[in-house]
Amino acid sequence: MSDVTRQYPALAKIAARAAGSASAAIQFSVGHFADEQADYEPPDHEPPQGIGEIMTVRIGGVGFELHTWSPVTPGHPPAGVLADELGAGRFGGSVMINPDFLYDSAYSTEILLTLGHDPWRPDYADSLMVTLAYKVMTTAAGGDVPILFLQSPVAPFKDPPPRFRVDGSGEAPRVSNGLALRMLIALDTSNPRKRLALVRNIAWVAAEYGMGLQVTDRRFGRVRGEWWSVLRHEPDIYQRKKTELFGWAPDGVPDCAQLLTFVGPARIGASAAIAADLLARNVGLLSISEATLQEVAFVNVVVPVAPARKGPTAASGKCLPIGAGLGALARDCGLTARRGARRTGPIEDTPATDYQLLRTGPVDPRVGEPDDAVYRPIWVSWQLSSARDVPSLVLAHLLADKHVVDGRVDYTRARAAPNRQIRGRAKISVALDPVIDRVDVPGRLSDLCSRAERDVVTHLLGEGVILRTVELAIAWRERWISR
């Protein structure tokens, strides 16, 4: 099949999307929030006609809320981004979409890079290792492979012992958030060598630094959440390399951070340019959530403020061009001014040249303590005929169980499909009563998920939702969501 013939479906997809939106631009709103911000209100922009996407992510008491939609009145702003500050931790604007960002989400694969299996509690050196891992993954994608999603921390994965069946029945309950990065990339089905080269490039570096590596299991009958292990995590090698590279980093865990969102037209290579600049300036990453919503790229990061530059400054928000924003970021969050610093090319010469940087801080990231309860992940998938806050509804029913002592929504993403159906996925973290024996945890989680699924459907029916329009799945094994 010729290249021209293969491009027809992608071009038709872009044409249909453009015709449906009636605009060359997408409007967006971004909210940065922290638990101590009692006066924070989510962005008040309502998507016209319910069209758009929404994503929220939270870790360590801080997080982001993103919203995109097509304007009712067609707009043609200048190429790039128009962004304004709307208040404390709130931003809004519009982005000219990039019609060259073509991909087919049906042909994609995921990569999981593990730095550690313990609950998320990074120190300053760990944050620099996360920046290094982020650069490795995005650089491997290079200028050919679109990155659709990237997040850290996420639930690390361990292979079950060989005596268990392949359906996941032997999978142990996972830690909800650990030092791991998960990346979803689009694939060019006509060039399988590109995917192999990408995984090989990541594997070489992962082996050098003792990081674990898994890729989506693409064998027949396998679903999302099933992994093929390439490399096992080697904690001794990881600790040795961390000391060799960043032994000069400050001691302790960060207690002050900045919330940052890079926003601009989705372009291949933009995230690699951002990652390279952050590492060159010795800026660590506590967490990252990178996503493409309606051809608009959002790179949300939580970066620790350098201890020497902490102060009693009140939290404030700024919207800056990416060049000036990275300069200010290096001043406040670069963990060293000289030692180990590397030169970097100007960001203006990269695909991220016209991005805007939305910044809020300083805030307290509340990095977990060693004696915190162990949180377990629960995945939720749904499709409804109307917009509902399904994650909050599921969380409320989970917390009503006597065996659950705490819980939170870590991640949610929902979008309005062309048929007006609302589709979404979420990850919820729950902490069970510590008196429950470890061997009983899988059974408790299974009972908890089945009861929550039944109760949430009953609740929706009580609000007038028609049963045949409800699709809901709740499971603590991610692979079971897709079966």
Secondary structure as UniProt FT lines:
FT   HELIX           3..21
FT   STRAND          25..34
FT   TURN            35..36
FT   TURN            38..39
FT   HELIX           48..50
FT   STRAND          53..59
FT   TURN            60..61
FT   STRAND          62..69
FT   STRAND          81..87
FT   TURN            88..89
FT   STRAND          90..96
FT   TURN            99..100
FT   TURN            105..106
FT   STRAND          108..119
FT   HELIX           124..141
FT   TURN            142..144
FT   STRAND          147..152
FT   TURN            162..163
FT   TURN            166..170
FT   STRAND          178..186
FT   TURN            189..190
FT   HELIX           192..209
FT   STRAND          212..216
FT   TURN            220..221
FT   TURN            224..225
FT   STRAND          227..231
FT   HELIX           235..246
FT   TURN            247..248
FT   STRAND          257..265
FT   TURN            268..269
FT   HELIX           270..280
FT   TURN            281..282
FT   STRAND          287..293
FT   TURN            294..295
FT   STRAND          296..304
FT   HELIX           307..309
FT   STRAND          316..321
FT   HELIX           322..333
FT   TURN            339..340
FT   HELIX           347..349
FT   TURN            351..354
FT   STRAND          356..363
FT   TURN            370..371
FT   STRAND          375..384
FT   HELIX           390..399
FT   TURN            402..403
FT   STRAND          404..416
FT   TURN            418..419
FT   STRAND          422..432
FT   TURN            434..435
FT   HELIX           438..440
FT   HELIX           441..462
FT   TURN            463..464
FT   HELIX           467..469
FT   STRAND          471..475
FT   HELIX           478..481
//
